[in-house]
Amino acid sequence: METLDLFDTARQRAIPVGLYPHQGEFLGWLFFSVGFGGGRAGYAYLGRAWSRLGFQVAVIEHVGSNAETLKGIHKPGMRQAELAEAVGRAVQNQAELEARPQDLAYVRRLLSPGPGWAGLAGHSFGSYTALAALGVEALLPDGAQTWQFAQNWSGVVLMSAQPPDSVVSRRGLAGLDLPAFLLTGTKDSGMPAGVTFEQRIITYEAMPAGRKALAVLEGADHMAFAGIGLAVAPAMEAIAQLTGEFWLALRHNRLPIWPGPLPLPVDLRVG
């Protein structure tokens, strides 16, 4: 991984980026927004897997909701449920909800300007970031907001997406005219507090039929998608294989050829 220290002078905001150069034939760009508490060195298993396929991968850290921010709210002796409640409050920060989509749009403008092929992805808070950058109506504490960055995207991968009408509106999801692949796990609950994996599936159901897919990984929890935790290797392998095939199918304008036997059971829905 290479590191880029970008700085948006208009907003006086640093944007750390982890860059994974493509291997072999260049197929296009993939931009990934990390979850709350994540950094540019995270999600390396996806950066490596996607770059091996031929994609240039940029993993984007958001300084207002990165590891330093998480350290500030993670008090000694805090239980997991208390941390989830604290994170839930932190992701409602108006300034960070506004800044994250702008971070993503800035990195795209700088690294891949113009109409070149580009895909977008995110995990958890990064799923919100990706959807907001695509122009899906965001529900902020001060009211609804929609960004129009005039950037063309070829598809989106959303991992551990929030339920409709939490941070993005159901109406906005229904108008998303873009191939989308959503992933969650049967233990992907409780972050933020109260959110279940079944509620994450409702986000998939709220999107238009015909250009979407959903994978539910048996036993995968919220942090498995970030490659964090015990015995997460099977989930990481499955996520890399499934998302890699989605990107290749979009890039070559064909239907996905989903991988055969995976290292853990996956409920895959297409429609």
TAPEQUI-V889346 format. One record per residue. N is the residue number from 0. PHI is phi as a letter, one per 20 degrees, with the letter a starting at -180 (* if undefined). PSI is psi in radians with two decimals (none if undefined). NEAR is the number of other ideal C-beta (glycine too) atoms within 12 Angstrom. Layout:
# TAPEQUI-V889346
n=N phi=PHI psi=PSI near=NEAR
n=N phi=PHI psi=PSI near=NEAR
This chain:
# TAPEQUI-V889346
n=0 phi=* psi=2.36 near=23
n=1 phi=e psi=2.67 near=19
n=2 phi=d psi=2.42 near=18
n=3 phi=c psi=2.31 near=24
n=4 phi=d psi=1.58 near=17
n=5 phi=e psi=2.78 near=28
n=6 phi=b psi=2.08 near=18
n=7 phi=e psi=1.78 near=24
n=8 phi=f psi=-0.54 near=11
n=9 phi=f psi=-0.58 near=13
n=10 phi=d psi=-0.05 near=20
n=11 phi=l psi=0.90 near=10
n=12 phi=c psi=2.23 near=24
n=13 phi=f psi=2.56 near=24
n=14 phi=c psi=1.66 near=40
n=15 phi=f psi=2.42 near=31
n=16 phi=c psi=2.36 near=38
n=17 phi=e psi=2.20 near=34
n=18 phi=d psi=2.23 near=33
n=19 phi=d psi=1.83 near=33
n=20 phi=f psi=2.52 near=22
n=21 phi=f psi=2.68 near=25
n=22 phi=d psi=2.38 near=18
n=23 phi=m psi=-2.58 near=12
n=24 phi=f psi=2.31 near=14
n=25 phi=f psi=2.13 near=19
n=26 phi=d psi=-0.25 near=28
n=27 phi=p psi=-2.99 near=33
n=28 phi=d psi=2.54 near=42
n=29 phi=c psi=2.23 near=48
n=30 phi=d psi=2.22 near=51
n=31 phi=c psi=2.20 near=54
n=32 phi=e psi=2.15 near=51
n=33 phi=f psi=2.84 near=49
n=34 phi=f psi=3.09 near=47
n=35 phi=f psi=2.29 near=48
n=36 phi=n psi=-0.04 near=34
n=37 phi=e psi=2.85 near=42
n=38 phi=c psi=3.07 near=33
n=39 phi=f psi=-0.36 near=34
n=40 phi=e psi=-0.15 near=24
n=41 phi=e psi=2.99 near=33
n=42 phi=l psi=0.52 near=43
n=43 phi=f psi=-0.53 near=26
n=44 phi=f psi=-0.58 near=34
n=45 phi=f psi=-0.73 near=46
n=46 phi=g psi=-0.78 near=39
n=47 phi=f psi=-0.79 near=24
n=48 phi=f psi=-0.80 near=31
n=49 phi=f psi=-0.63 near=41
n=50 phi=f psi=-0.57 near=33
n=51 phi=f psi=-0.43 near=24
n=52 phi=f psi=-0.28 near=33
n=53 phi=o psi=0.07 near=25
n=54 phi=e psi=2.50 near=42
n=55 phi=e psi=2.14 near=37
n=56 phi=d psi=2.25 near=46
n=57 phi=d psi=2.06 near=45
n=58 phi=e psi=2.07 near=47
n=59 phi=d psi=2.17 near=52
n=60 phi=e psi=2.51 near=41
n=61 phi=d psi=2.00 near=51
n=62 phi=f psi=-0.36 near=29
n=63 phi=e psi=-0.04 near=30
n=64 phi=b psi=0.66 near=37
n=65 phi=e psi=-2.83 near=33
n=66 phi=f psi=-0.64 near=25
n=67 phi=f psi=-0.68 near=19
n=68 phi=f psi=-0.75 near=29
n=69 phi=f psi=-0.72 near=28
n=70 phi=g psi=-0.57 near=17
n=71 phi=f psi=-0.39 near=18
n=72 phi=d psi=-0.21 near=24
n=73 phi=e psi=1.64 near=22
n=74 phi=e psi=2.64 near=13
n=75 phi=g psi=2.36 near=9
n=76 phi=m psi=0.04 near=8
n=77 phi=f psi=2.28 near=17
n=78 phi=f psi=2.83 near=14
n=79 phi=g psi=-0.72 near=18
n=80 phi=f psi=-0.67 near=16
n=81 phi=f psi=-0.68 near=18
n=82 phi=f psi=-0.74 near=27
n=83 phi=f psi=-0.68 near=28
n=84 phi=f psi=-0.73 near=23
n=85 phi=f psi=-0.72 near=27
n=86 phi=f psi=-0.71 near=33
n=87 phi=g psi=-0.67 near=25
n=88 phi=f psi=-0.68 near=18
n=89 phi=f psi=-0.61 near=31
n=90 phi=f psi=-0.08 near=40
n=91 phi=e psi=0.22 near=26
n=92 phi=f psi=2.05 near=26
n=93 phi=g psi=-0.81 near=19
n=94 phi=f psi=-0.70 near=21
n=95 phi=f psi=-0.61 near=30
n=96 phi=f psi=-0.60 near=35
n=97 phi=f psi=-0.64 near=30
n=98 phi=f psi=-0.64 near=35
n=99 phi=g psi=-0.88 near=45
n=100 phi=f psi=-0.59 near=42
n=101 phi=f psi=-0.60 near=31
n=102 phi=g psi=-0.87 near=47
n=103 phi=f psi=-0.80 near=45
n=104 phi=f psi=-0.65 near=36
n=105 phi=f psi=-0.80 near=33
n=106 phi=f psi=-0.71 near=44
n=107 phi=f psi=-0.79 near=38
n=108 phi=f psi=-0.66 near=25
n=109 phi=f psi=-0.76 near=24
n=110 phi=e psi=-0.53 near=29
n=111 phi=b psi=1.17 near=30
n=112 phi=f psi=2.78 near=17
n=113 phi=n psi=-2.93 near=15
n=114 phi=e psi=0.27 near=14
n=115 phi=f psi=2.78 near=23
n=116 phi=f psi=2.29 near=27
n=117 phi=b psi=2.41 near=38
n=118 phi=d psi=2.81 near=43
n=119 phi=c psi=2.48 near=46
n=120 phi=b psi=2.82 near=51
n=121 phi=a psi=2.77 near=49
n=122 phi=c psi=2.25 near=44
n=123 phi=l psi=-2.00 near=48
n=124 phi=g psi=-0.49 near=50
n=125 phi=f psi=-0.46 near=46
n=126 phi=f psi=-0.76 near=49
n=127 phi=g psi=-0.81 near=47
n=128 phi=g psi=-0.79 near=49
n=129 phi=f psi=-0.81 near=50
n=130 phi=f psi=-0.74 near=47
n=131 phi=f psi=-0.67 near=44
n=132 phi=f psi=-0.42 near=45
n=133 phi=e psi=-0.09 near=44
n=134 phi=n psi=0.15 near=29
n=135 phi=f psi=2.39 near=43
n=136 phi=g psi=2.14 near=28
n=137 phi=e psi=2.49 near=39
n=138 phi=d psi=1.75 near=29
n=139 phi=d psi=2.80 near=27
n=140 phi=g psi=-0.58 near=17
n=141 phi=e psi=0.08 near=13
n=142 phi=p psi=3.03 near=13
n=143 phi=f psi=2.56 near=20
n=144 phi=b psi=2.50 near=23
n=145 phi=c psi=2.27 near=23
n=146 phi=d psi=2.47 near=30
n=147 phi=c psi=1.69 near=14
n=148 phi=e psi=-0.03 near=22
n=149 phi=l psi=0.78 near=15
n=150 phi=c psi=2.34 near=32
n=151 phi=e psi=2.29 near=23
n=152 phi=c psi=2.53 near=35
n=153 phi=e psi=-0.37 near=34
n=154 phi=r psi=2.96 near=37
n=155 phi=b psi=2.44 near=46
n=156 phi=d psi=2.19 near=48
n=157 phi=c psi=2.08 near=50
n=158 phi=d psi=2.29 near=54
n=159 phi=l psi=0.86 near=48
n=160 phi=f psi=2.62 near=48
n=161 phi=f psi=2.71 near=49
n=162 phi=f psi=2.72 near=32
n=163 phi=g psi=2.59 near=29
n=164 phi=m psi=0.38 near=21
n=165 phi=d psi=-1.17 near=32
n=166 phi=d psi=-0.30 near=43
n=167 phi=c psi=2.66 near=41
n=168 phi=e psi=2.64 near=29
n=169 phi=f psi=-0.68 near=24
n=170 phi=f psi=-0.72 near=19
n=171 phi=f psi=-0.71 near=30
n=172 phi=f psi=-0.68 near=39
n=173 phi=f psi=-0.38 near=21
n=174 phi=e psi=0.16 near=19
n=175 phi=f psi=1.86 near=37
n=176 phi=d psi=1.26 near=21
n=177 phi=b psi=2.44 near=30
n=178 phi=g psi=2.30 near=31
n=179 phi=c psi=2.44 near=43
n=180 phi=c psi=2.05 near=41
n=181 phi=d psi=2.46 near=50
n=182 phi=c psi=2.44 near=47
n=183 phi=b psi=-3.10 near=45
n=184 phi=c psi=2.79 near=41
n=185 phi=f psi=-0.19 near=25
n=186 phi=d psi=0.32 near=27
n=187 phi=e psi=1.15 near=42
n=188 phi=c psi=2.80 near=26
n=189 phi=n psi=0.15 near=27
n=190 phi=b psi=1.80 near=40
n=191 phi=f psi=2.99 near=32
n=192 phi=g psi=2.38 near=22
n=193 phi=n psi=-0.24 near=16
n=194 phi=e psi=2.28 near=32
n=195 phi=d psi=2.85 near=22
n=196 phi=f psi=-0.53 near=36
n=197 phi=f psi=-0.62 near=19
n=198 phi=f psi=-0.57 near=25
n=199 phi=f psi=-0.59 near=40
n=200 phi=f psi=-0.51 near=31
n=201 phi=f psi=-0.53 near=23
n=202 phi=f psi=-0.76 near=40
n=203 phi=g psi=-0.80 near=37
n=204 phi=f psi=-0.48 near=23
n=205 phi=f psi=-0.27 near=32
n=206 phi=e psi=2.73 near=36
n=207 phi=f psi=2.50 near=19
n=208 phi=f psi=2.68 near=17
n=209 phi=o psi=-0.36 near=14
n=210 phi=c psi=0.63 near=24
n=211 phi=b psi=2.79 near=34
n=212 phi=b psi=2.73 near=33
n=213 phi=c psi=2.35 near=35
n=214 phi=c psi=2.21 near=44
n=215 phi=d psi=1.99 near=31
n=216 phi=e psi=2.18 near=39
n=217 phi=f psi=2.15 near=23
n=218 phi=n psi=-0.08 near=24
n=219 phi=f psi=2.28 near=41
n=220 phi=d psi=-3.07 near=29
n=221 phi=f psi=-0.75 near=43
n=222 phi=e psi=-0.22 near=33
n=223 phi=f psi=-0.56 near=40
n=224 phi=f psi=-0.39 near=47
n=225 phi=e psi=0.01 near=38
n=226 phi=m psi=0.46 near=34
n=227 phi=d psi=2.33 near=28
n=228 phi=p psi=3.11 near=20
n=229 phi=e psi=2.43 near=12
n=230 phi=l psi=0.70 near=18
n=231 phi=e psi=-0.03 near=27
n=232 phi=g psi=-0.77 near=18
n=233 phi=f psi=-0.71 near=26
n=234 phi=f psi=-0.75 near=42
n=235 phi=f psi=-0.76 near=34
n=236 phi=f psi=-0.76 near=27
n=237 phi=f psi=-0.76 near=38
n=238 phi=f psi=-0.79 near=43
n=239 phi=f psi=-0.74 near=38
n=240 phi=f psi=-0.81 near=34
n=241 phi=f psi=-0.83 near=41
n=242 phi=f psi=-0.65 near=46
n=243 phi=g psi=-0.75 near=36
n=244 phi=f psi=-0.64 near=31
n=245 phi=f psi=-0.82 near=43
n=246 phi=f psi=-0.75 near=42
n=247 phi=f psi=-0.70 near=33
n=248 phi=f psi=-0.76 near=28
n=249 phi=f psi=-0.77 near=34
n=250 phi=f psi=-0.62 near=29
n=251 phi=d psi=0.20 near=19
n=252 phi=l psi=0.91 near=12
n=253 phi=b psi=2.97 near=13
n=254 phi=f psi=2.57 near=16
n=255 phi=f psi=2.47 near=28
n=256 phi=d psi=1.54 near=15
n=257 phi=f psi=2.48 near=24
n=258 phi=g psi=2.68 near=22
n=259 phi=f psi=-2.42 near=12
n=260 phi=g psi=2.26 near=12
n=261 phi=d psi=2.84 near=24
n=262 phi=f psi=-0.06 near=24
n=263 phi=b psi=2.74 near=27
n=264 phi=f psi=2.45 near=18
n=265 phi=c psi=2.23 near=31
n=266 phi=e psi=1.90 near=25
n=267 phi=d psi=2.20 near=28
n=268 phi=c psi=2.44 near=20
n=269 phi=c psi=2.36 near=24
n=270 phi=r psi=none near=15
